[in-house]
Amino acid sequence: MWYLCYFYHRLLDYRRPEVEALTTLFDGSAKFEWKLPPHHHLDSPFHFIWLPSEDIASKVANRSILVKCMLELWGQGYSYEELKTSVQTFPEELKLPYLGVESTFRIVVDTFGKVLSSDEQRERIESFSYIPFKGRVDLRNADNRFWLIETDDQFSNNGLPPTVQRTLFFGREVGGADRKLLPTFSLSNRKYLGPTAMDAEIAFLMANQALVQPGKLVYDPFVGTGSILVAASHFGAMTMGADIDIRVVRNGRGPDCNVWSNFKQYDLPLPISLIRADNNLPPWRGDLQEIFDAIICDPPYGVRAGGRKSGGRKLLKGVKGPYVIPDEKRKDHIPSTAPYSLVECVHDLLDVAARLLVMGGRLVFFYPVAVDEDAKDIFPDHKCFTLVSHSEQILSTRYSRCLLTMEKTARYTVDVAEMARKKHLEFRENHGMLTEE
């Protein structure tokens, strides 16, 4: 059945991929199809989606971060006369279950690109007297919520996506995003923050793209202050994180201001483990494979913090051999690190994910691009992964970042491992040449 998906007008490139991911989460075999209302731009917040059942539509809308509401559309038109005709021709057998005397209802008046006064809203609600509602009105906890949505026309200079003329939609709500979630998890209320803490809205979107659900094991190899894992834990996942900075994962800013306290703040299950680990030299056993259901992360790409890997210049150049830390210095020792380029970092991330993700598991991470580049041609790829979606977020006039969602579709083989080993050696040799110059 076709449903009207009314999006919040933000993060435009993320909207459809999130709904598609959630559709896959709730029914992996479900088919869906998109289309735009007549005369609407792709940036419009109104999109029609075909879903196999109302149950799936409701679950998708309720879990989503960017769906304002999803409607079973009873009518649409360019004037209230056209809207009335459209609503009256909607099948009676589909309307009657929601008009009975035993059910309560509410009509929500919403606009896009314009503002209506209270009197105008009341007038529009009263115009629906031709719908035989028999139940009573309940403005707080109505059994059924109906939406009247009115858009502005192309002649209004409001900076919003244009439509050829005013459009009216009326329908029954089947679900909608819980926007109370974002104020609750807002970074402004977070106990422990770092310079690269992930915004709560983006963290929840990443978790949705990764198909996070109860019982899944989620890993973040650049955990920082744990914002991504907090979102994954909220959706019921078991979590695990790693970071090269021991001060982040061990101490934070004290016993009551660290990664662990962020989970305690929201009464969420604590991570299974937080470890000090280097993405360039992962600590996993050589025979360990396919343990994580999802890997979600924001790799360091030098905008707010540059990447680091183990080993100073002397170690990388072979001038100095590996050293043993004296027992008396183990507690407070900070290991030497060296610059970690984005290309090497992403290569290592893909290799680790290819080995440790289960088949069908998802890798979700940000990748920076220049605004004028054709992003599709420069996205990293890997034999074990298929690119599911990419969503761009503009950061400045020069740079943007794309959220890449990849699904593991091929197993990690000996050949893939050997290719990764050779690539590691190539990176090491190139780095050595650069430091000698």
Sequence and secondary structure as in RCSB ss.txt:
>XXXX:A:sequence
MWYLCYFYHRLLDYRRPEVEALTTLFDGSAKFEWKLPPHHHLDSPFHFIWLPSEDIASKVANRSILVKCMLELWG
QGYSYEELKTSVQTFPEELKLPYLGVESTFRIVVDTFGKVLSSDEQRERIESFSYIPFKGRVDLRNADNRFWLIE
TDDQFSNNGLPPTVQRTLFFGREVGGADRKLLPTFSLSNRKYLGPTAMDAEIAFLMANQALVQPGKLVYDPFVGT
GSILVAASHFGAMTMGADIDIRVVRNGRGPDCNVWSNFKQYDLPLPISLIRADNNLPPWRGDLQEIFDAIICDPP
YGVRAGGRKSGGRKLLKGVKGPYVIPDEKRKDHIPSTAPYSLVECVHDLLDVAARLLVMGGRLVFFYPVAVDEDA
KDIFPDHKCFTLVSHSEQILSTRYSRCLLTMEKTARYTVDVAEMARKKHLEFRENHGMLTEE
>XXXX:A:secstr
 EEEEEE SS GGGHHHHHHHHHHHH TT   EEE  TTB TTSSEEEEE S HHHHHHHHHH SSEEEEEEEEE
EESSHHHHHHHHHHS HHHHGGGSSTT  EEEEEEEESS   HHHHHHHHHGGGGS   S B SSS SEEEEEEE
E  TT  SSS  BSS  EEEEEEEE   TTHHHHT GGG SS  TT   HHHHHHHHHHTT  TT EEEETT TT
 HHHHHHHHTT EEEEEES HHHHHTTTSTTSSHHHHHHHTT    SEEEE BTTB  S TT    EEEEEE   
 SSSS  EEE  HHHHHTSS      GGGTTT    EEE  HHHHHHHHHHHHHHHEEEEEEEEEEEEEETTS G
GGT    TTEEEEEEEEEE SSSEEEEEEEEEE S   HHHHHHHHHHHHHHHHHHHHHHH 
